[in-house]
C-alpha cells in the first residue's frame, strides 16, 4: 500500500509540474508575441488567470516597477475579474514613508525572491490608502464592490524580478509550494518586462524619427516659399510637430 501511495504521489506531482510548465509557457509565449508596449497589461492579466487555473485563488494581482535612475515607480493592479489598469507614476523615495511599504522596498533592495505581509484592521486600510493616495495606485472596481465582499484581511504576497515585483494579494496565505510557483511566474514576467522595455525603446525611436522627418518637411516647405501667402500651407505641419503625443502605456 505504501508503494502505491508513493506512486500516486509521484504521479500527482508530475501532473502538477506539467500543468505549471504549460502555464508558464503560455505566459512566455504571450510575452514573446507582444508587438506593442501597451500589451504588457495583457500579459499581467494572463498571469492572474493562469494562477486561478492552477487552483491558486488570488483576490487581485498586478505588478510594481521601479526605475532607480529616475526615482520613479508605477503600480498596475487588476480588478477582481483580472482586468488590469495602470496607475500614475510615484516617487520611489516616498515608499520609505510607510512602514509596510518601506519593508517592501527593503526586500527589493536586498534582492529577495519572495516576501509577504499579512494586513488586517487599521494596518490594512492604512496600507491601501497610502497605495492609492501616495503611490497613485488605481483600484479597478473598488467602489463597485459591495462592502461585504471587501476582505477583513489579506496576505500581500510579492515575487520579485529585476525591475520590480509581481504582487499577488490573497485571502489565504500561500503555501511554500505556491510561493515557489509565484517566483517561477515572476521570472517569466521579468522576461515580459524586458520585452516591454525593448518595445518602448523602439517606439520612442520611431517617434523621434517621425519628429525629425516632420522638421525636415517643414524646412523644405519654408525653403520653397516664394511669398507670405505660402505660409498657411506650413501651419498644419507645425501643428503636427508640436501637438502632444502620448505613447502607448
DANORVEN-V90272 format. One record per pair of residues at least 6 apart in sequence whose ideal C-beta (glycine too) atoms are under 8 Angstrom apart, sorted by the first residue. I is the first residue (numbers start at 0). J is the second residue. D is the distance in Angstrom with one decimal. If there is no record, write none. Layout:
I_J_D ; I_J_D
//
This chain:
18_52_8.0 ; 18_53_6.4 ; 19_53_6.5 ; 19_180_6.2 ; 19_183_7.1 ; 22_49_4.2 ; 22_52_6.5 ; 22_53_6.0 ; 22_184_8.0 ; 23_183_6.1 ; 23_184_6.7 ; 23_187_5.3 ; 25_45_6.8 ; 25_49_6.5 ; 26_42_6.4 ; 26_45_5.6 ; 26_46_5.9 ; 26_49_6.2 ; 26_184_6.9 ; 26_187_5.0 ; 26_188_7.1 ; 26_191_7.1 ; 27_187_5.2 ; 27_190_6.4 ; 27_191_7.9 ; 29_41_6.8 ; 29_42_5.3 ; 29_45_5.5 ; 29_191_7.7 ; 30_42_5.2 ; 30_187_7.2 ; 30_188_7.8 ; 30_190_5.8 ; 30_191_3.5 ; 30_194_5.2 ; 31_194_7.0 ; 33_39_7.1 ; 33_42_7.1 ; 33_191_7.4 ; 33_194_5.3 ; 33_195_7.1 ; 33_198_6.3 ; 34_198_7.6 ; 35_198_6.1 ; 35_202_7.3 ; 35_247_5.5 ; 36_195_5.3 ; 36_198_4.3 ; 36_199_4.4 ; 36_202_6.0 ; 36_246_7.3 ; 36_247_5.3 ; 36_248_7.3 ; 37_247_3.5 ; 37_248_5.4 ; 39_191_6.4 ; 39_192_7.1 ; 39_194_8.0 ; 39_195_4.4 ; 40_75_6.5 ; 40_83_4.4 ; 40_84_7.7 ; 40_85_6.8 ; 40_248_7.2 ; 41_83_7.9 ; 42_188_7.0 ; 42_191_4.6 ; 43_60_7.2 ; 43_61_6.2 ; 43_62_5.9 ; 43_75_6.1 ; 43_77_7.1 ; 43_83_5.1 ; 43_188_7.3 ; 43_191_8.0 ; 44_77_6.2 ; 44_81_5.1 ; 44_82_6.5 ; 44_83_4.9 ; 46_60_6.2 ; 46_165_7.0 ; 46_184_5.8 ; 46_188_6.3 ; 47_57_6.3 ; 47_59_7.6 ; 47_60_4.3 ; 47_77_5.2 ; 47_81_4.3 ; 47_83_7.7 ; 48_81_5.5 ; 49_184_7.5 ; 50_56_8.0 ; 50_57_5.4 ; 50_60_6.9 ; 50_167_7.2 ; 50_184_7.5 ; 51_57_6.9 ; 51_81_8.0 ; 53_180_7.0 ; 55_169_7.6 ; 55_173_7.3 ; 55_177_5.5 ; 55_180_6.9 ; 56_169_6.3 ; 56_170_7.3 ; 56_171_7.1 ; 57_167_5.5 ; 57_168_6.6 ; 57_169_5.1 ; 58_79_6.8 ; 58_150_6.5 ; 58_153_5.8 ; 58_168_4.5 ; 58_169_5.6 ; 58_170_6.0 ; 59_76_5.9 ; 59_77_5.0 ; 59_78_7.1 ; 59_79_6.1 ; 59_168_5.2 ; 60_76_7.8 ; 60_77_5.2 ; 60_81_7.7 ; 60_165_7.0 ; 60_166_6.8 ; 60_167_5.3 ; 60_168_7.3 ; 61_74_6.8 ; 61_75_4.6 ; 61_76_3.9 ; 61_77_5.4 ; 61_83_6.3 ; 61_165_7.5 ; 61_166_5.6 ; 62_74_7.8 ; 62_75_5.4 ; 62_163_5.9 ; 62_164_6.5 ; 62_165_5.0 ; 62_166_6.6 ; 62_188_6.8 ; 62_192_7.9 ; 63_72_6.1 ; 63_73_7.2 ; 63_74_5.2 ; 63_75_7.7 ; 63_163_4.9 ; 63_164_5.2 ; 63_166_6.3 ; 64_72_6.3 ; 64_73_5.3 ; 64_75_7.9 ; 64_162_5.5 ; 64_163_3.9 ; 64_192_6.9 ; 65_71_8.0 ; 65_72_4.8 ; 65_91_5.9 ; 65_107_6.7 ; 65_162_6.3 ; 65_163_5.2 ; 66_72_6.9 ; 66_91_7.8 ; 66_162_7.7 ; 67_91_6.8 ; 70_90_5.7 ; 70_91_4.9 ; 70_92_5.9 ; 71_88_4.7 ; 71_89_7.0 ; 71_90_6.5 ; 71_91_6.5 ; 72_88_6.8 ; 72_89_5.5 ; 72_90_7.7 ; 72_91_5.1 ; 72_94_7.4 ; 72_134_7.2 ; 72_163_7.6 ; 73_85_6.4 ; 73_86_6.3 ; 73_87_7.4 ; 73_88_5.3 ; 73_89_7.3 ; 73_135_8.0 ; 74_85_7.7 ; 74_86_4.5 ; 74_89_7.5 ; 74_130_6.8 ; 74_134_5.6 ; 74_135_7.0 ; 74_136_4.3 ; 74_137_7.5 ; 75_83_5.6 ; 75_84_7.0 ; 75_85_4.8 ; 75_86_6.8 ; 76_83_6.9 ; 76_84_6.6 ; 76_86_7.1 ; 76_136_6.0 ; 76_137_6.1 ; 76_138_6.5 ; 76_139_6.7 ; 76_166_7.8 ; 77_83_4.6 ; 77_84_7.7 ; 77_139_6.8 ; 78_84_7.5 ; 78_139_3.7 ; 78_140_4.4 ; 79_140_6.2 ; 79_144_7.2 ; 80_140_7.6 ; 82_139_6.2 ; 83_139_7.7 ; 84_137_4.7 ; 84_139_4.8 ; 85_137_6.8 ; 85_248_5.3 ; 86_134_7.1 ; 86_135_4.5 ; 86_136_4.7 ; 86_137_4.4 ; 87_135_3.9 ; 88_135_6.8 ; 89_133_6.5 ; 89_134_4.4 ; 89_135_5.1 ; 91_104_7.4 ; 93_133_5.4 ; 93_134_7.1 ; 94_100_4.8 ; 94_101_6.3 ; 94_103_7.0 ; 94_104_4.3 ; 94_134_7.6 ; 95_101_4.7 ; 95_104_6.2 ; 96_129_7.9 ; 96_133_7.1 ; 97_125_7.4 ; 97_126_7.0 ; 97_129_4.6 ; 97_133_7.4 ; 99_116_5.6 ; 99_118_7.4 ; 99_122_7.0 ; 99_125_7.8 ; 99_126_5.1 ; 100_126_7.2 ; 100_129_6.3 ; 100_130_7.6 ; 100_134_7.4 ; 102_114_7.7 ; 102_116_6.8 ; 103_114_6.7 ; 103_116_7.6 ; 103_157_6.5 ; 103_164_7.5 ; 106_114_4.0 ; 106_157_7.1 ; 106_159_7.2 ; 107_159_6.0 ; 107_163_7.6 ; 107_164_6.5 ; 110_159_7.6 ; 111_159_6.0 ; 112_158_6.9 ; 112_159_5.9 ; 112_182_5.1 ; 112_185_7.6 ; 113_156_7.4 ; 113_157_6.9 ; 113_158_5.4 ; 113_159_7.2 ; 113_178_5.2 ; 113_181_6.5 ; 113_182_5.6 ; 114_156_7.9 ; 114_157_4.8 ; 114_159_7.4 ; 115_154_5.6 ; 115_155_6.2 ; 115_156_4.6 ; 115_157_6.6 ; 115_172_7.2 ; 115_173_7.1 ; 115_178_7.9 ; 116_126_7.9 ; 116_154_7.4 ; 116_155_4.8 ; 117_152_6.8 ; 117_153_7.9 ; 117_154_5.4 ; 117_155_7.8 ; 117_172_7.1 ; 118_126_5.6 ; 118_152_6.1 ; 118_153_5.8 ; 118_154_7.6 ; 118_155_5.9 ; 119_151_6.4 ; 119_152_3.2 ; 119_153_7.8 ; 120_152_7.4 ; 123_152_6.1 ; 123_153_7.0 ; 126_155_7.6 ; 127_138_7.7 ; 130_136_4.2 ; 131_138_6.2 ; 150_170_5.6 ; 152_170_7.7 ; 153_168_5.1 ; 153_169_6.5 ; 153_170_5.7 ; 154_168_7.0 ; 154_169_5.4 ; 154_170_7.4 ; 154_171_6.9 ; 154_172_4.8 ; 154_173_7.0 ; 155_166_6.5 ; 155_168_5.4 ; 156_166_7.1 ; 156_167_4.2 ; 156_168_7.1 ; 156_169_6.4 ; 156_173_5.4 ; 156_178_7.2 ; 156_181_6.2 ; 157_164_4.6 ; 157_165_6.9 ; 157_166_5.3 ; 157_167_7.1 ; 158_164_6.5 ; 158_165_4.9 ; 158_167_6.9 ; 158_178_7.7 ; 158_181_4.0 ; 158_182_4.9 ; 158_184_6.6 ; 158_185_3.6 ; 159_165_7.9 ; 159_185_6.2 ; 160_185_4.8 ; 160_186_6.7 ; 160_188_5.9 ; 160_189_3.2 ; 160_192_6.6 ; 161_189_5.6 ; 161_192_7.8 ; 162_189_7.3 ; 162_192_5.7 ; 162_196_7.9 ; 163_192_7.2 ; 164_185_7.3 ; 165_181_6.9 ; 165_184_6.5 ; 165_185_5.0 ; 165_188_5.6 ; 167_173_7.5 ; 167_181_5.8 ; 173_181_6.7 ; 199_246_7.3 ; 202_246_5.7 ; 202_247_6.9 ; 203_246_7.0 ; 206_244_6.3 ; 206_246_6.8 ; 210_240_6.7 ; 213_236_6.5 ; 213_239_6.0 ; 213_240_4.6 ; 214_240_6.7 ; 216_236_5.9 ; 217_233_6.3 ; 217_236_5.0 ; 217_237_6.6 ; 217_240_6.7 ; 220_229_7.9 ; 220_232_6.7 ; 220_233_5.0 ; 220_236_6.4 ; 221_233_6.7 ; 223_229_7.5 ; 224_230_6.9 ; 224_233_7.7
//
